[in-house]
Amino acid sequence: MDGVSKVQPGYFCDVAVTINATEFVYKVHSIPQTIVENPDEKFINRCQIVEGRYPEKSGECIIEDSLFLKLGLNIGDVIHVDSSKDEVITENTLKVDEFTIVGKARLPMYLSYEKGASDIGSGKVDFFMMILEEDFIIPCYTEALVTVENAKGLNSYSDEYSKLIEKVIAPLENLGVEQTQKRIDDIRDAAYTELEEAKELYNDEKARYDEEITEAEETLDSAKIDW
């Protein structure tokens, strides 16, 4: 797409973490899997490690090194996450629900204390954490981080920057609408195929059942005649 320099797909979700009887909402972001093989690789929204290291295997995480609120969490601590809803988070979202803290970091995505709204907990995101892509089991990417050509050298609060970004935003939003419909169609087609396969299996099993019943009845009738 014209104007787009780089696109980095990824995952995110909101989870609830209870610390000292208080529930906090963490926004969990994925880290590109290649960071395990090459820790120095550049990627969009790369965090600044303040303490510790990047995750290297499933079940490890980086948590926010907050300047505003200290929770008493340390490297090596294990935190439990849940969906704060009726569904179990390991059914459709995350591979595991316990993570060992291996690092603390700050993220350029969040320049202030405010991190947006959430549909769980208090209704707002309190902190962020980052895990490897492999710990997400969501069937499709949930975010795409985009960099725009010639934007890096501009002041992000300038009119020039805003005008440059606006040229890319509209096409991306249109693409998002198109891809959303495509995703809906794909889900519908997959569900229809699964339904048809289930119907075929049912009909095959019913036919086999009817055949076995017929054979059993014939055997029973034959036994009555012989008797």
CORJOLIN-V392894 format. One record per residue. N is the residue number from 1. SS is DSSP state (alpha for helix, beta for strand, coil for the rest). PHI is phi as a letter, one per 20 degrees, with the letter a starting at -180 (999 if undefined). Layout:
n: {N,N}
ss: {SS,SS}
phi: {PHI,PHI}
//
This chain:
n: {1,2,3,4,5,6,7,8,9,10,11,12,13,14,15,16,17,18,19,20,21,22,23,24,25,26,27,28,29,30,31,32,33,34,35,36,37,38,39,40,41,42,43,44,45,46,47,48,49,50,51,52,53,54,55,56,57,58,59,60,61,62,63,64,65,66,67,68,69,70,71,72,73,74,75,76,77,78,79,80,81,82,83,84,85,86,87,88,89,90,91,92,93,94,95,96,97,98,99,100,101,102,103,104,105,106,107,108,109,110,111,112,113,114,115,116,117,118,119,120,121,122,123,124,125,126,127,128,129,130,131,132,133,134,135,136,137,138,139,140,141,142,143,144,145,146,147,148,149,150,151,152,153,154,155,156,157,158,159,160,161,162,163,164,165,166,167,168,169,170,171,172,173,174,175,176,177,178,179,180,181,182,183,184,185,186,187,188,189,190,191,192,193,194,195,196,197,198,199,200,201,202,203,204,205,206,207,208,209,210,211,212,213,214,215,216,217,218,219,220,221,222,223,224,225,226,227}
ss: {coil,coil,coil,beta,beta,beta,beta,beta,beta,beta,coil,beta,beta,beta,beta,beta,beta,beta,beta,coil,coil,beta,beta,beta,beta,beta,beta,beta,beta,beta,beta,coil,coil,alpha,alpha,alpha,alpha,coil,coil,coil,coil,coil,coil,coil,coil,coil,coil,beta,beta,beta,beta,beta,coil,coil,coil,coil,coil,coil,coil,beta,beta,beta,beta,beta,coil,coil,coil,coil,coil,coil,coil,coil,coil,coil,coil,coil,coil,beta,beta,beta,coil,beta,coil,coil,coil,coil,coil,coil,alpha,alpha,alpha,alpha,coil,beta,coil,coil,coil,beta,beta,beta,beta,beta,beta,beta,beta,beta,coil,coil,coil,coil,coil,coil,coil,coil,coil,coil,beta,coil,coil,coil,coil,coil,coil,beta,coil,coil,beta,beta,beta,beta,beta,beta,alpha,alpha,alpha,beta,coil,coil,coil,coil,coil,coil,beta,beta,beta,beta,beta,beta,coil,coil,coil,coil,coil,coil,coil,coil,coil,coil,alpha,alpha,alpha,alpha,alpha,alpha,alpha,alpha,alpha,alpha,alpha,alpha,alpha,alpha,alpha,alpha,alpha,alpha,alpha,alpha,alpha,alpha,alpha,alpha,alpha,alpha,alpha,alpha,alpha,alpha,alpha,alpha,alpha,alpha,alpha,alpha,alpha,alpha,alpha,alpha,alpha,alpha,alpha,alpha,alpha,alpha,alpha,alpha,alpha,alpha,alpha,alpha,alpha,alpha,alpha,alpha,alpha,alpha,alpha,alpha,alpha,alpha,alpha,alpha,alpha,alpha,alpha,alpha,coil}
phi: {999,g,n,e,e,b,c,c,f,a,c,b,a,d,c,d,c,e,c,l,m,d,e,c,d,d,e,e,d,e,d,g,g,f,f,f,f,c,g,e,f,e,b,f,m,f,e,e,f,e,b,n,b,f,f,d,b,g,n,d,b,d,d,f,e,f,e,d,b,d,d,n,e,c,g,n,f,d,d,d,d,b,e,l,c,f,f,e,f,e,e,c,c,c,f,c,d,c,c,e,f,d,a,c,b,c,c,f,f,d,e,c,f,f,c,n,e,b,e,c,l,f,n,b,e,e,b,d,b,c,c,f,g,f,e,e,d,f,f,b,f,d,b,c,e,c,d,d,g,m,e,f,e,e,f,f,d,e,f,f,f,f,f,f,f,f,f,e,f,g,g,f,f,f,f,f,f,f,f,f,f,f,f,f,f,f,f,f,f,f,f,f,f,f,f,f,f,f,f,f,f,f,f,f,f,f,f,f,f,f,f,f,f,f,f,f,f,f,f,f,f,f,f,f,f,f,f}
//
